[in-house]
Amino acid sequence: MKKLTSLTLSLIFILSIFLVLPPASQASISIGNCDENWQKCRSRALQSDDGFIKTTLSLAACDLDHVRCLVIFS
């Protein structure tokens, strides 16, 4: 049981490092690209023929990604 717990905690720790730190390929992205990607994401979400709930969730996902991008690259 202790091995399973330690393995689970180490896996969570490793995954959190990869999710929090920006990848090396995105190191050259500027804040202007964050805004451009956010506008493209919002326009795709609004032009989709999904229902009200899916469109709202897509817009929320765009906003969360925009905030993450601004926090990481500012």
VENQUIQUI-V609972 format. One record per backbone hydrogen bond with DSSP energy under -0.5 kcal/mol. CO is the residue of the C=O (numbers start at 0). NH is the residue of the N-H. E is the energy in kcal/mol with one decimal. If there is no record, write none. Layout:
<<CO,NH,E> <CO,NH,E>>
This chain:
<<0,4,-2.1> <1,5,-2.5> <2,6,-2.4> <3,7,-2.3> <4,8,-2.5> <5,9,-2.2> <6,10,-2.2> <7,11,-2.3> <8,12,-2.2> <9,13,-2.4> <10,14,-2.5> <11,15,-2.2> <12,16,-1.7> <13,17,-1.8> <14,18,-1.9> <15,19,-2.0> <16,20,-2.2> <22,25,-1.1> <23,26,-1.1> <25,28,-1.5> <29,33,-1.2> <30,34,-1.9> <31,35,-2.2> <32,36,-2.8> <33,37,-2.1> <34,38,-2.2> <35,39,-2.2> <36,40,-2.4> <37,41,-2.4> <38,42,-2.2> <39,43,-2.3> <40,44,-2.2> <41,45,-2.4> <42,46,-1.9> <43,47,-0.9> <50,54,-2.2> <51,55,-2.2> <52,56,-2.4> <53,57,-2.3> <54,58,-2.4> <55,59,-2.2> <56,60,-2.3> <57,61,-2.1> <58,62,-2.2> <59,63,-2.5> <60,64,-2.3> <61,65,-2.1> <62,66,-2.3> <63,67,-2.4> <64,68,-2.4> <65,69,-2.4> <66,70,-2.4> <67,71,-2.3> <68,72,-2.4> <69,73,-0.6>>
